[in-house]
Amino acid sequence: MRILLADDSVLILDRLREMLSKYRQVEIVGMCKNGIDALAALRNLKPDLAIVDLKMPGLQGLEVLREIRKEDKILKFILLTLHSSDYHRLMAIHAGSDYFFSKADDFEKVASVVDEMLEKQENKSNN
């Protein structure tokens, strides 16, 4: 599975990379620190999963999501944030995010999503 990471925090990018390093089936195809680079990378690299920060320089995560959804309805998308309000959650759902996780409370749920996606891929290839 190909994953793109986008967050303006090097600490978060490092935590995500460390979390995902345990999966031999996962390839991190890009790491971006702003929304403009993230949108370009999503278009060029065509990952299976994007993990994107809600608040980034250039383009916000929601803007990246809205733009990429015009072209790609299949890509799984996780929005991460420190600003986990009902308003932001509703905006994420409306924009087409598959998941919306708080960096403070739900960070480990990213691994659950990866586990689920890998299991589906494995089941699909076994059938």
Secondary structure, DSSP 8 states (H G I E B T S, - for coil): -EEEEE-S-HHHHHHHHHHHTT-TT-EEEEEESSHHHHHHHHHHH--SEEEEESS-SSS-HHHHHHHHHTT-SSSEEEEEES---HHHHHHHHHHT-SEEEETTTSTTHHHHHHHHHHHHHHHHHH-
